[in-house]
Amino acid sequence: MAYQEGVLLRNAVLNAKATNLGAAATLKVFSGAEPANCAAADPAGLLATMNLPATPFAAASGGVMNFSGTWSTTASAGAPTNAASFRVYDSSANCAMQGNVTTDLVLNNVSIATGQTVTVTQYTLTAGNP
């Protein structure tokens, strides 16, 4: 039998992640590929930086936690460039989470140009027992 975690523990882990971000977390979207881990340098090609809501995630339920509020900003990119990766930074500017912009976090448009509104349309975290 495969290792499993109960729903209460899974919810607690997800809620702890949200708490760890603090009230001033940010999201950065890059054109470069996702690095090997959060300790690696930022990817190339910063396209947009957004300040996240003070409560960026809804409370976890059933081992799943969805983003909360509006995650949106105006792009700082030059000519239209395709987004490839993202990082979420805690209130102390430490990389807390990262992923790609096609399956992990979904944007309203991955082709980003200066002045364009960049909005997260889907971001869901799932804990344990995938």
VODO-21471 format. One record per residue (C-alpha): residue number from 1; y negated, z negated, x; chain. Coordinates in nm, 2 decimals. Example, Ala and Ser with C-alpha at 12.3 -4.5 7.8 and 13.67 -1.06 7.14 Angstrom:
BEGIN
<node num="1" yy="0.45" zz="-0.78" xx="1.23" chaine="A"/>
<node num="2" yy="0.11" zz="-0.71" xx="1.37" chaine="A"/>
***
This chain:
BEGIN
<node num="1" yy="0.00" zz="0.00" xx="0.00" chaine="A"/>
<node num="2" yy="-0.35" zz="0.08" xx="0.12" chaine="A"/>
<node num="3" yy="-0.61" zz="-0.18" xx="0.20" chaine="A"/>
<node num="4" yy="-0.83" zz="-0.26" xx="-0.10" chaine="A"/>
<node num="5" yy="-1.13" zz="-0.48" xx="-0.18" chaine="A"/>
<node num="6" yy="-1.22" zz="-0.63" xx="-0.52" chaine="A"/>
<node num="7" yy="-1.52" zz="-0.51" xx="-0.72" chaine="A"/>
<node num="8" yy="-1.71" zz="-0.84" xx="-0.67" chaine="A"/>
<node num="9" yy="-1.69" zz="-0.81" xx="-0.29" chaine="A"/>
<node num="10" yy="-1.77" zz="-0.44" xx="-0.30" chaine="A"/>
<node num="11" yy="-2.08" zz="-0.51" xx="-0.51" chaine="A"/>
<node num="12" yy="-2.19" zz="-0.79" xx="-0.28" chaine="A"/>
<node num="13" yy="-2.16" zz="-0.57" xx="0.03" chaine="A"/>
<node num="14" yy="-2.37" zz="-0.30" xx="-0.13" chaine="A"/>
<node num="15" yy="-2.63" zz="-0.55" xx="-0.26" chaine="A"/>
<node num="16" yy="-2.65" zz="-0.69" xx="0.10" chaine="A"/>
<node num="17" yy="-2.73" zz="-0.35" xx="0.23" chaine="A"/>
<node num="18" yy="-3.02" zz="-0.31" xx="-0.01" chaine="A"/>
<node num="19" yy="-3.15" zz="-0.66" xx="0.07" chaine="A"/>
<node num="20" yy="-3.13" zz="-0.59" xx="0.45" chaine="A"/>
<node num="21" yy="-3.37" zz="-0.29" xx="0.41" chaine="A"/>
<node num="22" yy="-3.65" zz="-0.52" xx="0.31" chaine="A"/>
<node num="23" yy="-3.95" zz="-0.44" xx="0.09" chaine="A"/>
<node num="24" yy="-4.10" zz="-0.17" xx="0.32" chaine="A"/>
<node num="25" yy="-3.81" zz="0.07" xx="0.40" chaine="A"/>
<node num="26" yy="-3.87" zz="0.43" xx="0.48" chaine="A"/>
<node num="27" yy="-3.67" zz="0.76" xx="0.45" chaine="A"/>
<node num="28" yy="-3.72" zz="1.04" xx="0.70" chaine="A"/>
<node num="29" yy="-3.59" zz="1.39" xx="0.65" chaine="A"/>
<node num="30" yy="-3.51" zz="1.61" xx="0.95" chaine="A"/>
<node num="31" yy="-3.41" zz="1.97" xx="1.02" chaine="A"/>
<node num="32" yy="-3.18" zz="1.86" xx="1.30" chaine="A"/>
<node num="33" yy="-2.82" zz="1.77" xx="1.26" chaine="A"/>
<node num="34" yy="-2.71" zz="1.41" xx="1.18" chaine="A"/>
<node num="35" yy="-2.67" zz="1.21" xx="1.51" chaine="A"/>
<node num="36" yy="-2.34" zz="1.05" xx="1.60" chaine="A"/>
<node num="37" yy="-2.46" zz="0.71" xx="1.48" chaine="A"/>
<node num="38" yy="-2.77" zz="0.51" xx="1.40" chaine="A"/>
<node num="39" yy="-2.81" zz="0.40" xx="1.76" chaine="A"/>
<node num="40" yy="-2.87" zz="0.76" xx="1.87" chaine="A"/>
<node num="41" yy="-3.21" zz="0.91" xx="1.90" chaine="A"/>
<node num="42" yy="-3.37" zz="1.06" xx="1.59" chaine="A"/>
<node num="43" yy="-3.27" zz="1.42" xx="1.51" chaine="A"/>
<node num="44" yy="-3.52" zz="1.70" xx="1.59" chaine="A"/>
<node num="45" yy="-3.76" zz="1.84" xx="1.34" chaine="A"/>
<node num="46" yy="-3.92" zz="1.57" xx="1.13" chaine="A"/>
<node num="47" yy="-4.00" zz="1.73" xx="0.79" chaine="A"/>
<node num="48" yy="-4.10" zz="1.44" xx="0.57" chaine="A"/>
<node num="49" yy="-4.14" zz="1.06" xx="0.57" chaine="A"/>
<node num="50" yy="-4.15" zz="0.86" xx="0.25" chaine="A"/>
<node num="51" yy="-4.21" zz="0.50" xx="0.18" chaine="A"/>
<node num="52" yy="-3.94" zz="0.37" xx="-0.04" chaine="A"/>
<node num="53" yy="-4.00" zz="0.15" xx="-0.35" chaine="A"/>
<node num="54" yy="-3.99" zz="-0.23" xx="-0.28" chaine="A"/>
<node num="55" yy="-3.65" zz="-0.23" xx="-0.46" chaine="A"/>
<node num="56" yy="-3.50" zz="0.10" xx="-0.35" chaine="A"/>
<node num="57" yy="-3.16" zz="0.05" xx="-0.51" chaine="A"/>
<node num="58" yy="-3.04" zz="-0.07" xx="-0.85" chaine="A"/>
<node num="59" yy="-2.79" zz="-0.36" xx="-0.84" chaine="A"/>
<node num="60" yy="-2.44" zz="-0.25" xx="-0.75" chaine="A"/>
<node num="61" yy="-2.19" zz="-0.22" xx="-1.03" chaine="A"/>
<node num="62" yy="-1.82" zz="-0.12" xx="-1.00" chaine="A"/>
<node num="63" yy="-1.86" zz="-0.08" xx="-0.62" chaine="A"/>
<node num="64" yy="-2.13" zz="0.18" xx="-0.66" chaine="A"/>
<node num="65" yy="-2.51" zz="0.15" xx="-0.60" chaine="A"/>
<node num="66" yy="-2.76" zz="0.42" xx="-0.70" chaine="A"/>
<node num="67" yy="-3.11" zz="0.47" xx="-0.57" chaine="A"/>
<node num="68" yy="-3.39" zz="0.33" xx="-0.79" chaine="A"/>
<node num="69" yy="-3.74" zz="0.43" xx="-0.86" chaine="A"/>
<node num="70" yy="-3.92" zz="0.74" xx="-0.73" chaine="A"/>
<node num="71" yy="-3.83" zz="0.85" xx="-0.38" chaine="A"/>
<node num="72" yy="-4.10" zz="1.12" xx="-0.32" chaine="A"/>
<node num="73" yy="-4.36" zz="1.23" xx="-0.07" chaine="A"/>
<node num="74" yy="-4.56" zz="1.53" xx="0.06" chaine="A"/>
<node num="75" yy="-4.39" zz="1.72" xx="0.34" chaine="A"/>
<node num="76" yy="-4.54" zz="1.73" xx="0.69" chaine="A"/>
<node num="77" yy="-4.33" zz="2.03" xx="0.81" chaine="A"/>
<node num="78" yy="-4.49" zz="2.35" xx="0.92" chaine="A"/>
<node num="79" yy="-4.33" zz="2.68" xx="0.80" chaine="A"/>
<node num="80" yy="-4.05" zz="2.65" xx="0.55" chaine="A"/>
<node num="81" yy="-3.76" zz="2.48" xx="0.73" chaine="A"/>
<node num="82" yy="-3.42" zz="2.37" xx="0.59" chaine="A"/>
<node num="83" yy="-3.35" zz="2.00" xx="0.58" chaine="A"/>
<node num="84" yy="-3.02" zz="1.90" xx="0.74" chaine="A"/>
<node num="85" yy="-3.02" zz="1.52" xx="0.78" chaine="A"/>
<node num="86" yy="-3.19" zz="1.20" xx="0.69" chaine="A"/>
<node num="87" yy="-3.23" zz="0.84" xx="0.80" chaine="A"/>
<node num="88" yy="-3.32" zz="0.53" xx="0.61" chaine="A"/>
<node num="89" yy="-3.51" zz="0.27" xx="0.82" chaine="A"/>
<node num="90" yy="-3.54" zz="-0.10" xx="0.73" chaine="A"/>
<node num="91" yy="-3.88" zz="-0.28" xx="0.72" chaine="A"/>
<node num="92" yy="-3.86" zz="-0.33" xx="1.10" chaine="A"/>
<node num="93" yy="-3.82" zz="0.05" xx="1.16" chaine="A"/>
<node num="94" yy="-3.45" zz="0.02" xx="1.26" chaine="A"/>
<node num="95" yy="-3.21" zz="0.29" xx="1.15" chaine="A"/>
<node num="96" yy="-3.00" zz="0.14" xx="0.87" chaine="A"/>
<node num="97" yy="-2.83" zz="0.44" xx="0.72" chaine="A"/>
<node num="98" yy="-2.81" zz="0.81" xx="0.79" chaine="A"/>
<node num="99" yy="-2.63" zz="1.12" xx="0.65" chaine="A"/>
<node num="100" yy="-2.67" zz="1.48" xx="0.57" chaine="A"/>
<node num="101" yy="-2.89" zz="1.63" xx="0.30" chaine="A"/>
<node num="102" yy="-2.63" zz="1.83" xx="0.11" chaine="A"/>
<node num="103" yy="-2.36" zz="1.58" xx="0.02" chaine="A"/>
<node num="104" yy="-2.49" zz="1.23" xx="0.11" chaine="A"/>
<node num="105" yy="-2.85" zz="1.26" xx="-0.03" chaine="A"/>
<node num="106" yy="-2.97" zz="1.54" xx="-0.25" chaine="A"/>
<node num="107" yy="-3.33" zz="1.67" xx="-0.25" chaine="A"/>
<node num="108" yy="-3.51" zz="1.87" xx="-0.51" chaine="A"/>
<node num="109" yy="-3.53" zz="2.15" xx="-0.25" chaine="A"/>
<node num="110" yy="-3.39" zz="2.17" xx="0.10" chaine="A"/>
<node num="111" yy="-3.63" zz="2.44" xx="0.22" chaine="A"/>
<node num="112" yy="-3.94" zz="2.23" xx="0.31" chaine="A"/>
<node num="113" yy="-4.29" zz="2.34" xx="0.40" chaine="A"/>
<node num="114" yy="-4.62" zz="2.16" xx="0.46" chaine="A"/>
<node num="115" yy="-4.77" zz="2.02" xx="0.14" chaine="A"/>
<node num="116" yy="-4.46" zz="2.06" xx="-0.07" chaine="A"/>
<node num="117" yy="-4.34" zz="1.76" xx="-0.27" chaine="A"/>
<node num="118" yy="-4.01" zz="1.63" xx="-0.14" chaine="A"/>
<node num="119" yy="-3.81" zz="1.43" xx="-0.39" chaine="A"/>
<node num="120" yy="-3.47" zz="1.26" xx="-0.37" chaine="A"/>
<node num="121" yy="-3.27" zz="1.35" xx="-0.68" chaine="A"/>
<node num="122" yy="-2.94" zz="1.18" xx="-0.60" chaine="A"/>
<node num="123" yy="-2.84" zz="0.91" xx="-0.35" chaine="A"/>
<node num="124" yy="-2.54" zz="0.69" xx="-0.43" chaine="A"/>
<node num="125" yy="-2.36" zz="0.44" xx="-0.21" chaine="A"/>
<node num="126" yy="-1.99" zz="0.35" xx="-0.27" chaine="A"/>
<node num="127" yy="-1.82" zz="0.06" xx="-0.10" chaine="A"/>
<node num="128" yy="-1.46" zz="0.03" xx="-0.02" chaine="A"/>
<node num="129" yy="-1.16" zz="0.19" xx="-0.19" chaine="A"/>
<node num="130" yy="-1.31" zz="0.54" xx="-0.18" chaine="A"/>
***
